[in-house]
Amino acid sequence: MNQIRFYLNLSAERYLSYYQGVARSISVVSVDGRRVEFPAEHLRRFVSHDGVRGEFVLKFDGDNRFTALERLGDLPPKG
């Protein structure tokens, strides 16, 4: 199984455009520099009043099909 780790800091207002269907996919850059795009609907269970924030791992199969999205933890401290 393949996976991509990334950090996301998406405000609640910004996520609202995804929730309302204005934007349907999320594009992120992984910690190793790869760009990946996936349906915004996969973030719904991670939305809080602050938006969607944290470190995530996107898992996909050998045919590059989505299998899972997991939240690993908080954003790293700034510095």
C-alpha positions as CSV (number, residue, x, y, z in Angstrom):
1,M,0.0,0.0,0.0
2,N,1.3,3.4,-0.9
3,Q,0.9,6.5,1.2
4,I,1.6,10.2,1.3
5,R,2.0,12.3,4.4
6,F,1.1,16.0,4.4
7,Y,0.1,18.9,6.7
8,L,-3.1,20.8,6.3
9,N,-4.1,24.1,7.8
10,L,-7.5,24.9,6.3
11,S,-9.8,27.4,8.0
12,A,-13.4,26.7,8.6
13,E,-14.4,29.4,6.2
14,R,-12.2,28.0,3.5
15,Y,-13.5,24.5,4.1
16,L,-17.0,25.8,3.7
17,S,-16.4,26.3,-0.1
18,Y,-15.6,22.6,-0.3
19,Y,-18.5,21.6,1.8
20,Q,-20.9,23.6,-0.3
21,G,-19.6,22.0,-3.5
22,V,-17.9,25.2,-4.9
23,A,-14.7,23.3,-4.9
24,R,-14.7,19.5,-5.0
25,S,-11.1,18.5,-4.5
26,I,-8.2,19.3,-2.3
27,S,-4.7,19.7,-3.6
28,V,-1.8,19.3,-1.2
29,V,2.0,19.0,-1.3
30,S,3.3,16.0,0.7
31,V,6.3,16.3,3.1
32,D,8.5,14.8,0.3
33,G,7.4,17.3,-2.3
34,R,4.8,15.3,-4.3
35,R,1.5,17.0,-5.2
36,V,-1.7,15.0,-4.8
37,E,-5.3,15.8,-5.3
38,F,-8.2,14.0,-3.6
39,P,-12.0,14.6,-3.1
40,A,-12.7,17.1,-0.3
41,E,-15.5,14.8,1.0
42,H,-12.8,12.7,2.6
43,L,-12.0,15.5,5.1
44,R,-15.5,15.8,6.5
45,R,-14.9,13.7,9.5
46,F,-11.9,15.8,10.5
47,V,-13.6,19.2,10.4
48,S,-13.8,21.1,13.7
49,H,-15.0,24.7,14.4
50,D,-11.4,25.8,13.6
51,G,-11.4,24.0,10.2
52,V,-9.2,21.1,9.3
53,R,-5.7,21.2,10.8
54,G,-3.0,18.6,11.4
55,E,-0.7,16.0,9.9
56,F,-2.4,13.4,7.7
57,V,-1.6,10.3,5.7
58,L,-3.4,9.5,2.5
59,K,-3.3,5.8,1.6
60,F,-3.9,4.4,-1.8
61,D,-3.6,1.1,-3.6
62,G,-1.3,0.0,-6.5
63,D,-3.8,1.5,-9.0
64,N,-3.6,4.8,-7.2
65,R,-7.1,4.5,-5.9
66,F,-8.0,6.0,-2.5
67,T,-8.2,3.6,0.4
68,A,-8.0,5.7,3.5
69,L,-7.2,9.1,5.0
70,E,-6.0,9.2,8.6
71,R,-5.1,12.1,10.9
72,L,-1.7,11.5,12.6
73,G,-1.6,14.5,14.9
74,D,-1.3,18.2,15.2
75,L,0.6,20.7,13.0
76,P,4.3,21.0,14.0
77,P,5.2,24.1,16.0
78,K,6.2,27.2,14.1
79,G,9.8,28.1,14.4
